[in-house]
Structure formats: C-alpha cells, structure tokens
Amino acid sequence: MRRISFIAVLLAAFVIAVPSFAEPHEAVQTNLYFGLALEAGGEVSEAEWSAFLAEEVTPRFPDGFTVIDAYGQWRDPLVAASPIIREKTKLLVIVHPGTAEVERAITEIKSLYKKRFDQKSVFHTDASVRIVE
C-alpha cells in the first residue's frame, strides 16, 4: 500500500512539474509551399534550397520546422487562360505561437524566397492545432 501511495505522489508531482504533459496547448501550424521551377528554366537546386534554409529559415525558427518534398501544380488566377504549372515543391511546416513577431518572420521568408528565386508567390496556409506532447 505504501508503494502505491509513493507512486501516486510521484506521478502527481511529475504532472504538476511538467504541465506540457498534462494539458495540450494551442498553436498555429503554418504550411508554406515553395515551388522550385524557375521562370528562366531549370529549378532551385538542393544546394540552393539548403542555403536558403540555413540563411533565412533557421535563424527565424531555430526551435525547429519540417521540410517535405512534394509535387504540385497551380495556375495563376490573375492571368487569363494561364497554363497549369506542374513542379517539384518544398513544403515547409512550422508549428508556432500565433504572435505578430512570428507572422513577420513568415512574411519575410516568403518575400526573400520570391526575390531570391524570382517567384510570383509562395502558397501559405495557417491552421489552429493542439500540441499534444
């Protein structure tokens, strides 16, 4: 009986000391879709992508993110009879608190990518998520 009491007290202390395990918390999941096709032909290389991550993304999100290789297609809605563009894509997933500082960092990343690789857009979605560690 003393052993069960000790385990119960130990477990209660752990839950109180580490609230992230006790309760999920709200966050934002941002997905950024970076097309790799270049306007002049060719595509963003792995070395160029890695450099962009190291120079622009990692300093803004040092706590982590995920990159997924993908394949996508899109059509420019601003151009009449625009062709469908199919291209390799990098999907950057960042789970973060929804602060103004983070939103500025995301906007900067998108702007820098478009400028560096002469892109028209970076597709961007946000969704509320619960972090359940």
C-alpha positions in Angstrom: 0.0 0.0 0.0 2.9 2.4 0.8 4.3 1.7 -2.6 1.1 2.6 -4.4 0.9 5.9 -2.4 4.5 6.7 -3.2 3.9 6.1 -6.9 0.7 8.2 -6.8 2.6 11.1 -5.1 5.5 10.8 -7.6 3.1 10.8 -10.6 1.2 13.8 -9.2 4.4 15.7 -8.7 5.5 15.0 -12.2 2.3 16.2 -13.7 2.4 19.4 -11.7 6.1 20.0 -12.5 5.6 19.3 -16.2 2.3 20.9 -17.3 3.0 20.4 -21.0 2.5 16.7 -20.5 -0.7 17.3 -18.5 -2.6 19.6 -20.9 -2.4 20.1 -24.7 -1.8 23.7 -25.7 -3.0 25.7 -28.7 -0.6 26.7 -31.6 -0.7 27.6 -35.3 0.6 25.3 -38.0 1.9 27.3 -41.0 2.4 25.5 -44.3 4.5 27.3 -46.9 4.7 25.7 -50.4 7.8 26.7 -52.3 7.7 25.9 -56.0 11.1 25.0 -57.3 10.6 25.8 -61.0 12.4 28.9 -62.2 10.9 31.4 -64.6 14.0 31.3 -66.8 14.0 27.4 -66.8 15.5 24.9 -64.6 14.8 24.7 -60.9 16.1 25.6 -57.5 18.8 23.1 -56.7 19.1 21.2 -53.4 22.2 23.2 -52.6 20.3 26.5 -53.2 17.4 25.3 -51.1 19.7 24.2 -48.3 21.4 27.6 -48.3 18.0 29.3 -48.2 17.0 27.2 -45.2 20.3 27.9 -43.4 20.4 31.6 -44.1 16.8 32.6 -43.9 14.6 30.0 -42.2 16.8 28.5 -39.4 17.7 31.9 -37.9 14.0 32.8 -37.7 12.9 29.4 -36.4 15.8 27.9 -34.5 13.5 25.7 -32.4 12.6 23.6 -35.5 10.4 23.0 -38.6 9.8 20.3 -41.1 10.5 20.2 -44.8 8.7 17.7 -47.0 9.5 17.0 -50.7 6.3 17.4 -52.7 4.9 17.7 -56.2 2.3 20.2 -57.0 0.5 22.2 -59.6 -1.0 25.7 -59.8 -2.4 28.2 -62.3 -2.0 32.0 -61.9 -5.5 33.3 -61.3 -4.5 36.8 -62.4 -3.6 35.7 -66.0 -6.4 34.8 -68.4 -6.0 31.3 -69.9 -3.0 30.8 -67.7 -1.4 27.3 -68.2 -1.2 24.8 -65.4 2.3 24.7 -64.0 3.5 21.4 -62.5 6.6 21.5 -60.4 8.6 20.0 -57.6 7.8 21.7 -54.4 9.2 22.1 -50.9 6.6 22.1 -48.1 7.8 23.9 -45.0 5.8 23.2 -41.9 6.2 25.4 -38.8 4.2 24.9 -35.6 4.4 28.1 -33.6 2.6 30.5 -31.3 0.5 32.9 -33.3 2.3 36.1 -32.5 2.9 39.2 -34.6 6.7 38.5 -34.4 6.3 35.1 -35.9 3.9 36.4 -38.6 6.6 39.0 -39.6 9.2 36.3 -39.8 7.0 34.2 -42.1 6.2 37.2 -44.3 10.0 37.9 -44.5 10.7 34.3 -45.5 8.1 34.4 -48.3 9.4 37.7 -49.6 13.0 36.6 -49.5 12.3 33.4 -51.4 10.3 35.2 -54.1 13.0 37.8 -54.5 15.9 35.3 -54.5 14.4 32.8 -56.9 12.2 35.2 -59.0 8.9 33.6 -57.9 5.4 35.0 -58.2 4.1 33.6 -54.9 4.6 31.2 -52.0 1.4 29.5 -51.2 0.6 29.9 -47.4 -1.9 28.3 -45.1 -2.5 28.5 -41.4 -4.5 26.2 -39.2 -5.1 26.1 -35.5 -3.6 23.0 -33.9 -3.3 21.5 -30.4 0.2 20.3 -29.4 -0.2 17.1 -27.5 3.3 16.0 -26.5 
